[in-house]
């Protein structure tokens, strides 16, 4: 009985909603043209739901990158087992987002519309928290590498 109670308590503590409020500096950089670097603010506010047993983690809230606001207050953002998913602004595909544990690190691969519903990487990445291109590349490499 005690083990069942302990397991239930662990499950509820692990999978219950976690309030997250992050605000950090980020870098938008071009992967091929090293001189193209922009500083940006990243803000994440909402609730993060972790899962067990192969189910997807979910986020309800808003992500703001510079002047772009990604609102997932009504429909959750669902991450696959690699902690990645597509990100949209006003129902328009923006790119792919990669995170580590509950948004402590983030990378967005910004996509461009090639027409007919086809999108591909624009060679722009946004990463945070970081203060220079070297740190941004390191975060992107770490988060995206986990997918490959």
N, CA, C and O atoms as a GROMACS GRO file, in nm:
protein
  592
    1UNK      N    1   0.081  -0.119   0.000
    1UNK     CA    2   0.000   0.000   0.000
    1UNK      C    3   0.087   0.127   0.000
    1UNK      O    4   0.058   0.224  -0.071
    2UNK      N    5   0.192   0.125   0.081
    2UNK     CA    6   0.281   0.239   0.090
    2UNK      C    7   0.350   0.265  -0.045
    2UNK      O    8   0.365   0.379  -0.086
    3UNK      N    9   0.390   0.158  -0.112
    3UNK     CA   10   0.458   0.171  -0.242
    3UNK      C   11   0.362   0.229  -0.345
    3UNK      O   12   0.402   0.313  -0.426
    4UNK      N   13   0.238   0.187  -0.343
    4UNK     CA   14   0.138   0.240  -0.436
    4UNK      C   15   0.115   0.390  -0.410
    4UNK      O   16   0.106   0.469  -0.504
    5UNK      N   17   0.106   0.426  -0.285
    5UNK     CA   18   0.088   0.566  -0.248
    5UNK      C   19   0.210   0.649  -0.291
    5UNK      O   20   0.194   0.760  -0.343
    6UNK      N   21   0.328   0.597  -0.269
    6UNK     CA   22   0.451   0.665  -0.308
    6UNK      C   23   0.459   0.680  -0.461
    6UNK      O   24   0.498   0.786  -0.511
    7UNK      N   25   0.424   0.575  -0.534
    7UNK     CA   26   0.426   0.580  -0.681
    7UNK      C   27   0.325   0.681  -0.733
    7UNK      O   28   0.354   0.755  -0.827
    8UNK      N   29   0.207   0.684  -0.674
    8UNK     CA   30   0.103   0.779  -0.715
    8UNK      C   31   0.149   0.922  -0.689
    8UNK      O   32   0.130   1.011  -0.772
    9UNK      N   33   0.209   0.943  -0.575
    9UNK     CA   34   0.258   1.077  -0.541
    9UNK      C   35   0.368   1.122  -0.638
    9UNK      O   36   0.370   1.237  -0.681
   10UNK      N   37   0.460   1.030  -0.671
   10UNK     CA   38   0.566   1.061  -0.767
   10UNK      C   39   0.507   1.095  -0.904
   10UNK      O   40   0.547   1.193  -0.966
   11UNK      N   41   0.413   1.015  -0.949
   11UNK     CA   42   0.351   1.038  -1.079
   11UNK      C   43   0.284   1.175  -1.084
   11UNK      O   44   0.301   1.249  -1.181
   12UNK      N   45   0.209   1.207  -0.982
   12UNK     CA   46   0.139   1.335  -0.980
   12UNK      C   47   0.238   1.452  -0.972
   12UNK      O   48   0.216   1.555  -1.037
   13UNK      N   49   0.343   1.438  -0.895
   13UNK     CA   50   0.441   1.546  -0.884
   13UNK      C   51   0.517   1.563  -1.016
   13UNK      O   52   0.546   1.676  -1.056
   14UNK      N   53   0.548   1.453  -1.083
   14UNK     CA   54   0.627   1.460  -1.206
   14UNK      C   55   0.544   1.512  -1.323
   14UNK      O   56   0.593   1.593  -1.402
   15UNK      N   57   0.419   1.467  -1.334
   15UNK     CA   58   0.339   1.500  -1.452
   15UNK      C   59   0.247   1.620  -1.431
   15UNK      O   60   0.188   1.668  -1.527
   16UNK      N   61   0.234   1.669  -1.311
   16UNK     CA   62   0.147   1.783  -1.286
   16UNK      C   63   0.198   1.909  -1.354
   16UNK      O   64   0.316   1.918  -1.389
   17UNK      N   65   0.109   2.003  -1.373
   17UNK     CA   66   0.144   2.129  -1.441
   17UNK      C   67   0.250   2.204  -1.361
   17UNK      O   68   0.240   2.222  -1.240
   18UNK      N   69   0.353   2.248  -1.433
   18UNK     CA   70   0.459   2.329  -1.374
   18UNK      C   71   0.451   2.468  -1.436
   18UNK      O   72   0.462   2.484  -1.557
   19UNK      N   73   0.433   2.568  -1.352
   19UNK     CA   74   0.434   2.706  -1.399
   19UNK      C   75   0.575   2.742  -1.441
   19UNK      O   76   0.671   2.721  -1.367
   20UNK      N   77   0.588   2.796  -1.562
   20UNK     CA   78   0.719   2.842  -1.606
   20UNK      C   79   0.708   2.987  -1.653
   20UNK      O   80   0.614   3.026  -1.723
   21UNK      N   81   0.806   3.063  -1.613
   21UNK     CA   82   0.816   3.204  -1.650
   21UNK      C   83   0.963   3.234  -1.673
   21UNK      O   84   1.038   3.260  -1.579
   22UNK      N   85   1.004   3.230  -1.798
   22UNK     CA   86   1.143   3.257  -1.834
   22UNK      C   87   1.149   3.382  -1.919
   22UNK      O   88   1.064   3.405  -2.005
   23UNK      N   89   1.249   3.462  -1.895
   23UNK     CA   90   1.277   3.577  -1.979
   23UNK      C   91   1.428   3.584  -1.990
   23UNK      O   92   1.498   3.605  -1.891
   24UNK      N   93   1.476   3.567  -2.114
   24UNK     CA   94   1.620   3.572  -2.132
   24UNK      C   95   1.659   3.630  -2.267
   24UNK      O   96   1.576   3.647  -2.357
   25UNK      N   97   1.787   3.661  -2.277
   25UNK     CA   98   1.843   3.714  -2.401
   25UNK      C   99   1.870   3.600  -2.496
   25UNK      O  100   1.910   3.490  -2.457
   26UNK      N  101   1.846   3.628  -2.623
   26UNK     CA  102   1.871   3.528  -2.725
   26UNK      C  103   1.942   3.589  -2.844
   26UNK      O  104   1.960   3.711  -2.854
   27UNK      N  105   1.982   3.502  -2.933
   27UNK     CA  106   2.054   3.542  -3.054
   27UNK      C  107   1.984   3.478  -3.173
   27UNK      O  108   1.956   3.358  -3.173
   28UNK      N  109   1.958   3.558  -3.277
   28UNK     CA  110   1.913   3.508  -3.406
   28UNK      C  111   2.033   3.518  -3.498
   28UNK      O  112   2.091   3.625  -3.516
   29UNK      N  113   2.071   3.405  -3.557
   29UNK     CA  114   2.192   3.405  -3.639
   29UNK      C  115   2.170   3.323  -3.766
   29UNK      O  116   2.087   3.233  -3.771
   30UNK      N  117   2.248   3.358  -3.867
   30UNK     CA  118   2.245   3.286  -3.995
   30UNK      C  119   2.351   3.177  -3.989
   30UNK      O  120   2.463   3.201  -3.944
   31UNK      N  121   2.315   3.057  -4.034
   31UNK     CA  122   2.407   2.945  -4.023
   31UNK      C  123   2.524   2.952  -4.121
   31UNK      O  124   2.629   2.894  -4.095
   32UNK      N  125   2.507   3.023  -4.232
   32UNK     CA  126   2.613   3.029  -4.333
   32UNK      C  127   2.687   3.162  -4.334
   32UNK      O  128   2.807   3.166  -4.362
   33UNK      N  129   2.618   3.270  -4.305
   33UNK     CA  130   2.679   3.404  -4.306
   33UNK      C  131   2.703   3.446  -4.162
   33UNK      O  132   2.614   3.501  -4.096
   34UNK      N  133   2.823   3.422  -4.113
   34UNK     CA  134   2.855   3.441  -3.972
   34UNK      C  135   2.841   3.585  -3.925
   34UNK      O  136   2.827   3.611  -3.805
   35UNK      N  137   2.846   3.680  -4.018
   35UNK     CA  138   2.834   3.821  -3.978
   35UNK      C  139   2.689   3.860  -3.949
   35UNK      O  140   2.665   3.967  -3.892
   36UNK      N  141   2.592   3.777  -3.988
   36UNK     CA  142   2.451   3.810  -3.966
   36UNK      C  143   2.406   3.757  -3.829
   36UNK      O  144   2.380   3.638  -3.812
   37UNK      N  145   2.398   3.849  -3.734
   37UNK     CA  146   2.361   3.817  -3.596
   37UNK      C  147   2.268   3.927  -3.545
   37UNK      O  148   2.296   4.046  -3.563
   38UNK      N  149   2.158   3.888  -3.483
   38UNK     CA  150   2.064   3.983  -3.422
   38UNK      C  151   2.038   3.942  -3.278
   38UNK      O  152   2.023   3.824  -3.249
   39UNK      N  153   2.034   4.040  -3.190
   39UNK     CA  154   2.000   4.013  -3.050
   39UNK      C  155   1.850   4.022  -3.034
   39UNK      O  156   1.785   4.107  -3.096
   40UNK      N  157   1.793   3.936  -2.951
   40UNK     CA  158   1.649   3.935  -2.932
   40UNK      C  159   1.616   3.895  -2.789
   40UNK      O  160   1.698   3.834  -2.720
   41UNK      N  161   1.497   3.930  -2.745
   41UNK     CA  162   1.447   3.887  -2.615
   41UNK      C  163   1.354   3.769  -2.635
   41UNK      O  164   1.278   3.764  -2.731
   42UNK      N  165   1.362   3.674  -2.542
   42UNK     CA  166   1.276   3.556  -2.546
   42UNK      C  167   1.203   3.549  -2.412
   42UNK      O  168   1.264   3.560  -2.306
   43UNK      N  169   1.072   3.532  -2.420
   43UNK     CA  170   0.991   3.523  -2.299
   43UNK      C  171   0.897   3.403  -2.312
   43UNK      O  172   0.827   3.389  -2.413
   44UNK      N  173   0.895   3.319  -2.211
   44UNK     CA  174   0.808   3.201  -2.208
   44UNK      C  175   0.725   3.207  -2.082
   44UNK      O  176   0.779   3.210  -1.971
   45UNK      N  177   0.593   3.208  -2.097
   45UNK     CA  178   0.501   3.212  -1.983
   45UNK      C  179   0.392   3.108  -2.004
   45UNK      O  180   0.326   3.107  -2.107
   46UNK      N  181   0.374   3.021  -1.905
   46UNK     CA  182   0.266   2.924  -1.917
   46UNK      C  183   0.284   2.807  -1.823
   46UNK      O  184   0.351   2.816  -1.720
   47UNK      N  185   0.223   2.696  -1.862
   47UNK     CA  186   0.228   2.572  -1.784
   47UNK      C  187   0.285   2.461  -1.871
   47UNK      O  188   0.247   2.445  -1.987
   48UNK      N  189   0.376   2.386  -1.812
   48UNK     CA  190   0.440   2.276  -1.882
   48UNK      C  191   0.395   2.146  -1.815
   48UNK      O  192   0.400   2.133  -1.693
   49UNK      N  193   0.352   2.051  -1.897
   49UNK     CA  194   0.304   1.922  -1.849
   49UNK      C  195   0.400   1.814  -1.899
   49UNK      O  196   0.408   1.788  -2.019
   50UNK      N  197   0.472   1.751  -1.806
   50UNK     CA  198   0.559   1.640  -1.843
   50UNK      C  199   0.477   1.512  -1.846
   50UNK      O  200   0.374   1.501  -1.780
   51UNK      N  201   0.525   1.417  -1.924
   51UNK     CA  202   0.454   1.291  -1.933
   51UNK      C  203   0.549   1.175  -1.908
   51UNK      O  204   0.671   1.190  -1.909
   52UNK      N  205   0.490   1.062  -1.885
   52UNK     CA  206   0.564   0.937  -1.869
   52UNK      C  207   0.515   0.838  -1.972
   52UNK      O  208   0.410   0.857  -2.034
   53UNK      N  209   0.590   0.733  -1.991
   53UNK     CA  210   0.549   0.618  -2.071
   53UNK      C  211   0.522   0.653  -2.217
   53UNK      O  212   0.428   0.602  -2.277
   54UNK      N  213   0.605   0.739  -2.276
   54UNK     CA  214   0.598   0.765  -2.419
   54UNK      C  215   0.495   0.866  -2.464
   54UNK      O  216   0.485   0.894  -2.584
   55UNK      N  217   0.418   0.922  -2.373
   55UNK     CA  218   0.323   1.026  -2.413
   55UNK      C  219   0.400   1.156  -2.434
   55UNK      O  220   0.514   1.170  -2.389
   56UNK      N  221   0.337   1.251  -2.501
   56UNK     CA  222   0.406   1.376  -2.533
   56UNK      C  223   0.393   1.478  -2.421
   56UNK      O  224   0.290   1.488  -2.355
   57UNK      N  225   0.503   1.554  -2.400
   57UNK     CA  226   0.498   1.668  -2.309
   57UNK      C  227   0.416   1.777  -2.378
   57UNK      O  228   0.412   1.785  -2.501
   58UNK      N  229   0.351   1.863  -2.297
   58UNK     CA  230   0.267   1.969  -2.353
   58UNK      C  231   0.297   2.102  -2.285
   58UNK      O  232   0.339   2.106  -2.169
   59UNK      N  233   0.274   2.208  -2.359
   59UNK     CA  234   0.290   2.344  -2.308
   59UNK      C  235   0.165   2.423  -2.340
   59UNK      O  236   0.118   2.423  -2.454
   60UNK      N  237   0.111   2.491  -2.240
   60UNK     CA  238  -0.001   2.584  -2.258
   60UNK      C  239   0.047   2.722  -2.214
   60UNK      O  240   0.087   2.740  -2.099
   61UNK      N  241   0.044   2.818  -2.305
   61UNK     CA  242   0.088   2.952  -2.270
   61UNK      C  243   0.135   3.028  -2.392
   61UNK      O  244   0.093   2.999  -2.504
   62UNK      N  245   0.223   3.124  -2.371
   62UNK     CA  246   0.274   3.206  -2.481
   62UNK      C  247   0.426   3.205  -2.483
   62UNK      O  248   0.492   3.195  -2.379
   63UNK      N  249   0.478   3.215  -2.604
   63UNK     CA  250   0.621   3.230  -2.627
   63UNK      C  251   0.636   3.357  -2.709
   63UNK      O  252   0.573   3.372  -2.814
   64UNK      N  253   0.719   3.447  -2.662
   64UNK     CA  254   0.743   3.571  -2.736
   64UNK      C  255   0.890   3.577  -2.772
   64UNK      O  256   0.978   3.567  -2.685
   65UNK      N  257   0.917   3.593  -2.900
   65UNK     CA  258   1.054   3.605  -2.950
   65UNK      C  259   1.061   3.736  -3.027
   65UNK      O  260   1.007   3.747  -3.137
   66UNK      N  261   1.129   3.836  -2.969
   66UNK     CA  262   1.128   3.968  -3.030
   66UNK      C  263   0.986   4.020  -3.035
   66UNK      O  264   0.920   4.028  -2.931
   67UNK      N  265   0.937   4.054  -3.153
   67UNK     CA  266   0.800   4.104  -3.166
   67UNK      C  267   0.702   3.995  -3.209
   67UNK      O  268   0.583   4.024  -3.229
   68UNK      N  269   0.747   3.873  -3.223
   68UNK     CA  270   0.659   3.761  -3.261
   68UNK      C  271   0.602   3.696  -3.137
   68UNK      O  272   0.675   3.664  -3.043
   69UNK      N  273   0.471   3.676  -3.136
   69UNK     CA  274   0.403   3.612  -3.024
   69UNK      C  275   0.340   3.483  -3.072
   69UNK      O  276   0.260   3.482  -3.166
   70UNK      N  277   0.376   3.374  -3.007
   70UNK     CA  278   0.321   3.242  -3.039
   70UNK      C  279   0.229   3.204  -2.924
   70UNK      O  280   0.274   3.174  -2.814
   71UNK      N  281   0.098   3.205  -2.953
   71UNK     CA  282  -0.002   3.184  -2.849
   71UNK      C  283  -0.052   3.041  -2.850
   71UNK      O  284  -0.116   2.996  -2.946
   72UNK      N  285  -0.022   2.971  -2.745
   72UNK     CA  286  -0.070   2.834  -2.725
   72UNK      C  287  -0.150   2.826  -2.596
   72UNK      O  288  -0.141   2.729  -2.521
   73UNK      N  289  -0.228   2.930  -2.570
   73UNK     CA  290  -0.308   2.935  -2.447
   73UNK      C  291  -0.430   2.846  -2.452
   73UNK      O  292  -0.475   2.798  -2.348
   74UNK      N  293  -0.484   2.823  -2.571
   74UNK     CA  294  -0.605   2.742  -2.584
   74UNK      C  295  -0.578   2.601  -2.635
   74UNK      O  296  -0.643   2.505  -2.594
   75UNK      N  297  -0.483   2.588  -2.724
   75UNK     CA  298  -0.446   2.458  -2.780
   75UNK      C  299  -0.302   2.430  -2.743
   75UNK      O  300  -0.214   2.510  -2.775
   76UNK      N  301  -0.275   2.318  -2.676
   76UNK     CA  302  -0.138   2.294  -2.629
   76UNK      C  303  -0.038   2.268  -2.742
   76UNK      O  304  -0.072   2.212  -2.846
   77UNK      N  305   0.084   2.310  -2.717
   77UNK     CA  306   0.197   2.275  -2.802
   77UNK      C  307   0.241   2.137  -2.754
   77UNK      O  308   0.271   2.119  -2.635
   78UNK      N  309   0.246   2.039  -2.844
   78UNK     CA  310   0.280   1.902  -2.807
   78UNK      C  311   0.417   1.866  -2.863
   78UNK      O  312   0.440   1.874  -2.984
   79UNK      N  313   0.507   1.826  -2.775
   79UNK     CA  314   0.644   1.792  -2.812
   79UNK      C  315   0.658   1.642  -2.833
   79UNK      O  316   0.597   1.562  -2.761
   80UNK      N  317   0.739   1.603  -2.932
   80UNK     CA  318   0.766   1.461  -2.950
   80UNK      C  319   0.873   1.417  -2.850
   80UNK      O  320   0.914   1.495  -2.764
   81UNK      N  321   0.918   1.293  -2.860
   81UNK     CA  322   1.015   1.241  -2.763
   81UNK      C  323   1.150   1.312  -2.768
   81UNK      O  324   1.229   1.300  -2.674
   82UNK      N  325   1.177   1.385  -2.875
   82UNK     CA  326   1.302   1.461  -2.887
   82UNK      C  327   1.286   1.606  -2.840
   82UNK      O  328   1.377   1.687  -2.856
   83UNK      N  329   1.171   1.638  -2.783
   83UNK     CA  330   1.139   1.773  -2.735
   83UNK      C  331   1.140   1.874  -2.849
   83UNK      O  332   1.197   1.982  -2.836
   84UNK      N  333   1.079   1.838  -2.960
   84UNK     CA  334   1.067   1.929  -3.074
   84UNK      C  335   0.925   1.925  -3.127
   84UNK      O  336   0.853   1.826  -3.110
   85UNK      N  337   0.885   2.035  -3.191
   85UNK     CA  338   0.754   2.043  -3.255
   85UNK      C  339   0.755   2.164  -3.347
   85UNK      O  340   0.847   2.245  -3.345
   86UNK      N  341   0.651   2.176  -3.427
   86UNK     CA  342   0.643   2.294  -3.513
   86UNK      C  343   0.586   2.410  -3.431
   86UNK      O  344   0.514   2.389  -3.334
   87UNK      N  345   0.620   2.531  -3.472
   87UNK     CA  346   0.572   2.650  -3.402
   87UNK      C  347   0.504   2.739  -3.505
   87UNK      O  348   0.553   2.757  -3.616
   88UNK      N  349   0.389   2.796  -3.465
   88UNK     CA  350   0.309   2.877  -3.557
   88UNK      C  351   0.276   3.012  -3.494
   88UNK      O  352   0.265   3.025  -3.373
   89UNK      N  353   0.261   3.111  -3.580
   89UNK     CA  354   0.217   3.243  -3.539
   89UNK      C  355   0.091   3.274  -3.618
   89UNK      O  356   0.093   3.280  -3.741
   90UNK      N  357  -0.020   3.292  -3.547
   90UNK     CA  358  -0.150   3.321  -3.611
   90UNK      C  359  -0.181   3.219  -3.720
   90UNK      O  360  -0.216   3.256  -3.833
   91UNK      N  361  -0.169   3.091  -3.687
   91UNK     CA  362  -0.197   2.978  -3.778
   91UNK      C  363  -0.107   2.974  -3.900
   91UNK      O  364  -0.140   2.907  -3.998
   92UNK      N  365   0.004   3.044  -3.898
   92UNK     CA  366   0.102   3.043  -4.007
   92UNK      C  367   0.229   2.973  -3.956
   92UNK      O  368   0.286   3.012  -3.855
   93UNK      N  369   0.273   2.870  -4.029
   93UNK     CA  370   0.393   2.797  -3.989
   93UNK      C  371   0.512   2.892  -3.983
   93UNK      O  372   0.536   2.970  -4.075
   94UNK      N  373   0.587   2.884  -3.873
   94UNK     CA  374   0.704   2.970  -3.855
   94UNK      C  375   0.834   2.890  -3.857
   94UNK      O  376   0.936   2.937  -3.908
   95UNK      N  377   0.831   2.769  -3.802
   95UNK     CA  378   0.952   2.688  -3.799
   95UNK      C  379   0.937   2.571  -3.705
   95UNK      O  380   0.826   2.530  -3.670
   96UNK      N  381   1.052   2.517  -3.664
   96UNK     CA  382   1.056   2.407  -3.568
   96UNK      C  383   1.122   2.457  -3.441
   96UNK      O  384   1.222   2.528  -3.446
   97UNK      N  385   1.065   2.419  -3.327
   97UNK     CA  386   1.120   2.459  -3.198
   97UNK      C  387   1.176   2.335  -3.128
   97UNK      O  388   1.116   2.228  -3.130
   98UNK      N  389   1.291   2.353  -3.069
   98UNK     CA  390   1.360   2.248  -2.994
   98UNK      C  391   1.385   2.302  -2.854
   98UNK      O  392   1.430   2.416  -2.839
   99UNK      N  393   1.358   2.222  -2.753
   99UNK     CA  394   1.380   2.267  -2.615
   99UNK      C  395   1.451   2.157  -2.537
   99UNK      O  396   1.457   2.042  -2.580
  100UNK      N  397   1.503   2.195  -2.421
  100UNK     CA  398   1.546   2.092  -2.328
  100UNK      C  399   1.444   2.091  -2.215
  100UNK      O  400   1.326   2.120  -2.238
  101UNK      N  401   1.485   2.059  -2.097
  101UNK     CA  402   1.394   2.042  -1.985
  101UNK      C  403   1.314   2.169  -1.957
  101UNK      O  404   1.367   2.265  -1.902
  102UNK      N  405   1.188   2.169  -1.994
  102UNK     CA  406   1.092   2.276  -1.965
  102UNK      C  407   1.140   2.415  -2.007
  102UNK      O  408   1.129   2.510  -1.930
  103UNK      N  409   1.194   2.426  -2.128
  103UNK     CA  410   1.231   2.554  -2.188
  103UNK      C  411   1.352   2.622  -2.124
  103UNK      O  412   1.370   2.743  -2.139
  104UNK      N  413   1.434   2.549  -2.052
  104UNK     CA  414   1.553   2.613  -1.995
  104UNK      C  415   1.650   2.653  -2.106
  104UNK      O  416   1.727   2.748  -2.090
  105UNK      N  417   1.645   2.582  -2.217
  105UNK     CA  418   1.717   2.619  -2.339
  105UNK      C  419   1.621   2.601  -2.456
  105UNK      O  420   1.533   2.515  -2.454
  106UNK      N  421   1.640   2.685  -2.557
  106UNK     CA  422   1.547   2.684  -2.670
  106UNK      C  423   1.621   2.717  -2.799
  106UNK      O  424   1.713   2.798  -2.800
  107UNK      N  425   1.580   2.651  -2.907
  107UNK     CA  426   1.626   2.686  -3.041
  107UNK      C  427   1.506   2.680  -3.134
  107UNK      O  428   1.425   2.588  -3.127
  108UNK      N  429   1.494   2.780  -3.220
  108UNK     CA  430   1.391   2.779  -3.324
  108UNK      C  431   1.461   2.783  -3.459
  108UNK      O  432   1.540   2.873  -3.487
  109UNK      N  433   1.431   2.685  -3.542
  109UNK     CA  434   1.478   2.682  -3.680
  109UNK      C  435   1.371   2.753  -3.763
  109UNK      O  436   1.264   2.698  -3.787
  110UNK      N  437   1.400   2.875  -3.805
  110UNK     CA  438   1.303   2.957  -3.878
  110UNK      C  439   1.291   2.904  -4.021
  110UNK      O  440   1.391   2.887  -4.091
  111UNK      N  441   1.168   2.879  -4.064
  111UNK     CA  442   1.143   2.825  -4.197
  111UNK      C  443   1.094   2.933  -4.293
  111UNK      O  444   1.045   3.038  -4.251
  112UNK      N  445   1.110   2.905  -4.422
  112UNK     CA  446   1.055   2.994  -4.525
  112UNK      C  447   0.956   2.914  -4.608
  112UNK      O  448   0.971   2.794  -4.629
  113UNK      N  449   0.854   2.984  -4.655
  113UNK     CA  450   0.749   2.924  -4.735
  113UNK      C  451   0.795   2.915  -4.880
  113UNK      O  452   0.823   3.017  -4.942
  114UNK      N  453   0.802   2.794  -4.932
  114UNK     CA  454   0.843   2.774  -5.071
  114UNK      C  455   0.722   2.765  -5.163
  114UNK      O  456   0.737   2.747  -5.284
  115UNK      N  457   0.601   2.777  -5.106
  115UNK     CA  458   0.478   2.768  -5.185
  115UNK      C  459   0.415   2.630  -5.178
  115UNK      O  460   0.483   2.532  -5.148
  116UNK      N  461   0.287   2.625  -5.205
  116UNK     CA  462   0.211   2.500  -5.206
  116UNK      C  463   0.223   2.422  -5.074
  116UNK      O  464   0.223   2.299  -5.074
  117UNK      N  465   0.233   2.494  -4.963
  117UNK     CA  466   0.241   2.429  -4.832
  117UNK      C  467   0.374   2.366  -4.800
  117UNK      O  468   0.385   2.289  -4.705
  118UNK      N  469   0.477   2.397  -4.877
  118UNK     CA  470   0.610   2.341  -4.856
  118UNK      C  471   0.696   2.445  -4.784
  118UNK      O  472   0.705   2.560  -4.826
  119UNK      N  473   0.760   2.403  -4.675
  119UNK     CA  474   0.848   2.490  -4.598
  119UNK      C  475   0.985   2.424  -4.586
  119UNK      O  476   0.996   2.302  -4.584
  120UNK      N  477   1.088   2.506  -4.577
  120UNK     CA  478   1.222   2.455  -4.554
  120UNK      C  479   1.299   2.556  -4.470
  120UNK      O  480   1.256   2.670  -4.453
  121UNK      N  481   1.411   2.512  -4.417
  121UNK     CA  482   1.491   2.599  -4.333
  121UNK      C  483   1.537   2.722  -4.410
  121UNK      O  484   1.574   2.713  -4.528
  122UNK      N  485   1.535   2.836  -4.342
  122UNK     CA  486   1.582   2.960  -4.403
  122UNK      C  487   1.729   2.986  -4.368
  122UNK      O  488   1.786   3.088  -4.407
  123UNK      N  489   1.790   2.892  -4.296
  123UNK     CA  490   1.926   2.906  -4.244
  123UNK      C  491   1.938   3.008  -4.132
  123UNK      O  492   2.048   3.050  -4.097
  124UNK      N  493   1.823   3.050  -4.076
  124UNK     CA  494   1.822   3.135  -3.957
  124UNK      C  495   1.781   3.050  -3.838
  124UNK      O  496   1.684   2.975  -3.844
  125UNK      N  497   1.856   3.063  -3.728
  125UNK     CA  498   1.823   2.996  -3.603
  125UNK      C  499   1.817   3.100  -3.492
  125UNK      O  500   1.890   3.198  -3.494
  126UNK      N  501   1.729   3.077  -3.397
  126UNK     CA  502   1.716   3.162  -3.279
  126UNK      C  503   1.741   3.074  -3.158
  126UNK      O  504   1.676   2.971  -3.142
  127UNK      N  505   1.834   3.113  -3.072
  127UNK     CA  506   1.866   3.033  -2.954
  127UNK      C  507   1.873   3.120  -2.830
  127UNK      O  508   1.901   3.240  -2.837
  128UNK      N  509   1.848   3.058  -2.715
  128UNK     CA  510   1.859   3.128  -2.589
  128UNK      C  511   1.859   3.029  -2.474
  128UNK      O  512   1.818   2.915  -2.494
  129UNK      N  513   1.903   3.067  -2.357
  129UNK     CA  514   1.962   3.196  -2.326
  129UNK      C  515   2.109   3.200  -2.369
  129UNK      O  516   2.183   3.104  -2.349
  130UNK      N  517   2.147   3.310  -2.428
  130UNK     CA  518   2.286   3.327  -2.472
  130UNK      C  519   2.313   3.475  -2.494
  130UNK      O  520   2.222   3.557  -2.507
  131UNK      N  521   2.442   3.507  -2.499
  131UNK     CA  522   2.479   3.647  -2.517
  131UNK      C  523   2.567   3.669  -2.639
  131UNK      O  524   2.600   3.783  -2.673
  132UNK      N  525   2.606   3.560  -2.707
  132UNK     CA  526   2.686   3.577  -2.828
  132UNK      C  527   2.659   3.461  -2.924
  132UNK      O  528   2.594   3.363  -2.888
  133UNK      N  529   2.709   3.473  -3.045
  133UNK     CA  530   2.684   3.374  -3.150
  133UNK      C  531   2.740   3.237  -3.111
  133UNK      O  532   2.676   3.135  -3.138
  134UNK      N  533   2.857   3.235  -3.050
  134UNK     CA  534   2.919   3.108  -3.012
  134UNK      C  535   2.828   3.029  -2.916
  134UNK      O  536   2.809   2.909  -2.932
  135UNK      N  537   2.773   3.098  -2.817
  135UNK     CA  538   2.681   3.031  -2.724
  135UNK      C  539   2.554   2.986  -2.795
  135UNK      O  540   2.504   2.877  -2.769
  136UNK      N  541   2.503   3.069  -2.885
  136UNK     CA  542   2.381   3.035  -2.960
  136UNK      C  543   2.403   2.909  -3.044
  136UNK      O  544   2.318   2.820  -3.045
  137UNK      N  545   2.515   2.902  -3.113
  137UNK     CA  546   2.546   2.784  -3.195
  137UNK      C  547   2.560   2.660  -3.107
  137UNK      O  548   2.513   2.552  -3.144
  138UNK      N  549   2.622   2.676  -2.992
  138UNK     CA  550   2.639   2.563  -2.900
  138UNK      C  551   2.503   2.509  -2.854
  138UNK      O  552   2.484   2.388  -2.850
  139UNK      N  553   2.410   2.597  -2.819
  139UNK     CA  554   2.276   2.555  -2.778
  139UNK      C  555   2.204   2.486  -2.894
  139UNK      O  556   2.146   2.380  -2.876
  140UNK      N  557   2.208   2.547  -3.012
  140UNK     CA  558   2.142   2.487  -3.129
  140UNK      C  559   2.199   2.350  -3.160
  140UNK      O  560   2.125   2.255  -3.182
  141UNK      N  561   2.332   2.340  -3.161
  141UNK     CA  562   2.394   2.211  -3.190
  141UNK      C  563   2.352   2.105  -3.091
  141UNK      O  564   2.323   1.991  -3.130
  142UNK      N  565   2.347   2.141  -2.963
  142UNK     CA  566   2.308   2.045  -2.860
  142UNK      C  567   2.162   2.000  -2.876
  142UNK      O  568   2.134   1.880  -2.873
  143UNK      N  569   2.072   2.095  -2.893
  143UNK     CA  570   1.929   2.061  -2.899
  143UNK      C  571   1.894   1.989  -3.028
  143UNK      O  572   1.818   1.891  -3.026
  144UNK      N  573   1.947   2.034  -3.140
  144UNK     CA  574   1.912   1.972  -3.269
  144UNK      C  575   1.983   1.838  -3.284
  144UNK      O  576   1.929   1.746  -3.346
  145UNK      N  577   2.101   1.825  -3.230
  145UNK     CA  578   2.177   1.698  -3.238
  145UNK      C  579   2.099   1.584  -3.174
  145UNK      O  580   2.108   1.470  -3.220
  146UNK      N  581   2.024   1.613  -3.069
  146UNK     CA  582   1.947   1.508  -3.000
  146UNK      C  583   1.841   1.447  -3.091
  146UNK      O  584   1.792   1.338  -3.063
  147UNK      N  585   1.806   1.516  -3.198
  147UNK     CA  586   1.704   1.467  -3.291
  147UNK      C  587   1.764   1.369  -3.392
  147UNK      O  588   1.699   1.272  -3.431
  148UNK      N  589   1.885   1.395  -3.433
  148UNK     CA  590   1.947   1.316  -3.541
  148UNK      C  591   2.000   1.184  -3.495
  148UNK      O  592   2.054   1.108  -3.574
   0.00000   0.00000   0.00000
